[in-house]
Amino acid sequence: MAILERDDSGAIARLTLNSPGNLNALSDAMLAALSAEFARLEQDRSIRVVTLAGAGKAFCAGHDLKEMQAARQSPDNGRAYFADLFARCTAVMTAIRNLPQPVIAAPHGIATAAGCQLVASCDMAVAAHGTRFGVNGVNIGLFCSTPMVALSRNVTRKQAFEMLTTGAFIDPERAQALGLINRAVAPESLADETMHLAETVAAKLGSAVRIGKRAFYEQLELGLDAAYAHTGAVMVENMLEPDTDEGINAFLQKREPDWQQ
């Protein structure tokens, strides 16, 4: 059985972390599987949206602490392994941002430490009621420094810092209020609600969404004037797409667009 399952439905790729025995921890094998699948998706123009869920009773419990402790047996006490591990994890998180397709997380159960980072790294998130979110490494003496990069780009500074320093968990309602997730739904509706959102986005012009996702993150890193200059150029690029021309003509003619996607 694959540690990461992929099930395509039309233009939507549904990924499922499939290691319930360790709460879908981001083990070496899981990180490798995610990295490989994201590389494939980056080249797959037939897929316009990706969803990410977890099998079993949890979405993702973060790094595999048993693997991390085992690395201490090396002569350098694990230094090289830890550096490589966090670099590989960072590459997976940034791959989500760099994917041309929007990625929707569907957490349930728990999403903790690097598992919370995974949710924060996705473009959107629909969570099941009862899910617990936390960057709780501080509780065992390991500050969640890499998870805080994604977290602090989702929620306000003071709220992020409180979560990081107290190790406290928050529920989906609080997570939604802080901006970590888009909405919370009944557990039995999680798959359907996530799919509904994915289908809504997948129905849009794929090239426009790809251009827009890239520009969304690029402009966030710029000052106001530079952001407007950059996005103006992006809109020119978008306007010159043949399918955009067709979409505007269809709107003006009150008909459905005949997009070649």
C-alpha positions in Angstrom: 0.0 0.0 0.0 1.4 3.4 -1.0 2.4 5.8 1.8 0.9 8.6 -0.4 -2.2 7.8 -2.4 -3.4 9.7 -5.5 -6.8 9.5 -6.9 -7.7 11.8 -9.8 -11.2 12.9 -10.4 -11.4 14.9 -13.6 -9.1 17.9 -13.2 -8.7 17.3 -9.5 -5.9 15.3 -7.9 -6.8 14.0 -4.5 -3.7 13.1 -2.4 -4.0 11.2 0.9 -1.3 10.8 3.4 -1.5 7.1 4.1 0.6 6.2 7.1 -2.1 6.1 9.9 0.1 4.0 12.2 2.3 7.0 13.0 -0.5 9.6 12.4 0.8 10.4 8.9 4.0 11.8 10.3 6.3 13.5 7.8 8.8 10.7 7.9 11.7 10.4 5.4 9.5 8.2 3.2 6.5 10.5 3.4 8.6 13.6 2.5 10.1 11.7 -0.4 6.7 10.6 -1.6 5.3 14.2 -1.4 8.3 15.6 -3.1 8.0 13.2 -6.0 4.2 13.7 -6.4 4.5 17.5 -6.3 7.2 17.3 -9.0 4.8 15.2 -11.2 1.9 17.6 -10.5 3.9 20.6 -11.5 4.2 19.2 -15.0 0.6 17.9 -15.2 -1.5 20.5 -17.1 -4.6 18.2 -16.9 -4.8 18.8 -13.2 -6.2 22.2 -12.1 -6.7 21.6 -8.3 -5.0 19.4 -5.7 -6.5 18.3 -2.4 -4.5 16.9 0.5 -6.1 14.7 3.3 -4.9 12.2 5.8 -5.9 8.6 6.3 -6.9 7.2 9.8 -7.7 9.3 12.8 -5.4 12.2 12.1 -4.3 14.5 9.3 -0.6 14.8 10.3 1.3 14.8 13.6 4.4 16.5 12.3 7.9 15.0 12.0 8.6 11.4 12.9 10.3 11.8 16.3 11.5 8.2 16.4 13.4 8.7 13.1 14.8 11.9 14.5 16.0 10.3 17.7 17.5 7.4 15.9 19.7 9.9 14.0 21.4 10.8 17.2 23.4 7.6 17.0 25.6 9.0 14.2 29.1 10.4 15.2 27.9 14.0 14.8 24.9 13.4 17.1 22.5 13.8 14.1 23.6 17.3 13.0 23.9 16.4 9.3 20.7 14.4 9.3 18.7 17.1 11.1 20.0 19.8 8.6 19.0 17.6 5.7 15.6 16.7 7.2 14.6 20.3 7.7 15.9 21.3 4.2 13.8 18.4 2.7 10.7 19.4 4.6 11.2 23.1 3.6 11.4 22.0 0.0 8.1 20.1 0.3 6.4 23.1 1.8 7.7 25.5 -0.8 6.8 23.1 -3.5 3.1 23.6 -2.5 3.4 27.3 -3.0 5.3 26.9 -6.3 2.8 24.4 -7.8 0.7 26.0 -10.6 -2.4 24.4 -9.1 -4.2 25.6 -5.9 -3.8 23.1 -3.1 -6.6 22.6 -0.6 -5.8 20.9 2.8 -8.6 18.8 4.4 -7.3 18.3 8.0 -9.1 16.2 10.6 -8.1 14.9 14.0 -4.9 16.6 14.6 -2.6 18.9 12.6 0.4 19.5 14.8 3.9 21.0 14.5 5.0 20.3 10.9 1.5 19.0 10.3 0.2 22.4 11.1 2.9 23.8 8.9 1.5 21.6 6.1 -2.0 23.1 6.5 -0.5 26.7 6.6 1.5 26.0 3.5 -1.6 25.0 1.4 -3.4 27.7 -0.4 -6.7 26.9 1.3 -8.0 24.6 4.0 -11.3 23.0 4.9 -11.2 21.4 8.4 -13.4 19.0 10.2 -15.0 20.1 13.4 -13.0 18.8 16.3 -9.6 19.1 14.6 -6.8 20.3 16.9 -4.2 22.6 15.5 -0.9 23.4 17.2 2.8 24.2 16.8 3.5 22.4 20.0 7.1 21.4 19.7 7.9 23.7 22.6 6.2 21.3 24.9 9.0 18.8 24.3 11.8 21.3 24.1 11.9 21.8 20.3 10.6 25.2 19.2 8.7 25.0 15.9 11.0 27.4 14.1 10.4 26.1 10.5 6.6 25.6 11.0 6.4 29.2 12.2 7.4 30.5 8.8 4.2 29.2 7.2 2.1 29.9 10.4 3.2 33.5 10.7 2.3 34.1 7.1 -1.3 33.0 7.8 -2.1 34.4 11.2 -1.2 37.6 13.0 2.2 37.9 14.8 1.0 38.0 18.3 -1.4 35.0 17.8 1.3 33.0 16.1 3.8 33.8 18.8 1.4 32.7 21.5 0.8 29.4 19.8 4.5 28.9 19.4 5.5 29.7 22.9 2.6 28.1 24.8 2.3 25.0 22.7 -1.5 25.3 23.1 -3.9 23.8 20.7 -6.7 25.7 18.9 -9.9 24.4 17.5 -11.2 24.9 13.9 -13.4 27.8 14.9 -10.4 29.7 16.3 -8.2 28.6 13.4 -10.8 30.1 11.0 -11.0 33.3 13.0 -7.2 33.6 12.8 -7.0 32.8 9.1 -5.3 29.4 9.3 -8.3 27.7 7.6 -11.1 28.8 5.3 -13.9 27.0 7.1 -14.9 24.2 9.4 -17.4 21.6 8.5 -19.0 18.4 10.1 -16.5 15.5 9.9 -18.9 13.5 7.8 -19.0 16.3 5.3 -15.3 17.0 5.1 -14.6 15.1 1.9 -17.7 16.4 0.1 -17.1 20.1 1.2 -13.5 19.9 0.1 -14.4 18.4 -3.2 -17.1 21.1 -3.7 -14.5 23.8 -3.2 -12.0 22.0 -5.5 -14.7 21.6 -8.2 -15.6 25.3 -8.0 -12.0 26.3 -8.6 -11.3 23.6 -11.2 -14.2 25.0 -13.3 -12.3 28.2 -13.8 -9.9 28.8 -16.6 -6.8 26.9 -15.5 -4.3 29.3 -17.1 -5.8 32.2 -15.4 -5.7 30.5 -12.0 -2.1 29.4 -12.6 -1.1 33.0 -13.5 -3.1 34.3 -10.5 -1.6 32.0 -7.9 1.9 32.8 -8.9 1.2 36.6 -8.8 -0.7 36.3 -5.5 2.4 35.1 -3.7 4.9 37.3 -5.6 3.0 40.5 -4.8 2.8 39.7 -1.1 6.5 40.1 -0.9 6.5 43.6 -2.6 5.8 47.1 -1.5 2.6 48.7 -2.7 3.9 50.5 -5.8 6.0 47.5 -6.9 3.1 45.1 -6.3 0.8 47.2 -8.5 3.5 47.4 -11.2 4.0 43.7 -11.1 0.4 42.7 -11.1 -0.4 45.1 -13.9 2.2 43.3 -16.0 0.6 40.0 -14.9 -2.8 41.1 -16.1 -1.4 42.0 -19.5 0.0 38.5 -19.7 -3.4 37.1 -18.7 -5.3 39.3 -21.2 -3.1 37.9 -24.0 -4.2 34.3 -23.3 -6.5 33.1 -26.2 -8.8 31.5 -23.6 -9.2 34.8 -21.8 -10.2 36.4 -25.0 -12.8 33.7 -25.5 -14.0 34.0 -21.9 -14.6 37.8 -22.2 -16.3 37.3 -25.6 -18.5 34.6 -24.1 -19.5 36.9 -21.2 -20.4 39.8 -23.6 -22.3 37.4 -25.8 -24.1 35.8 -22.8 -23.0 32.3 -23.5 -20.7 29.7 -21.9 -17.0 30.0 -22.9 -15.5 27.3 -25.1 -12.1 27.1 -23.3 -9.5 24.8 -24.8 -8.2 23.5 -21.5 
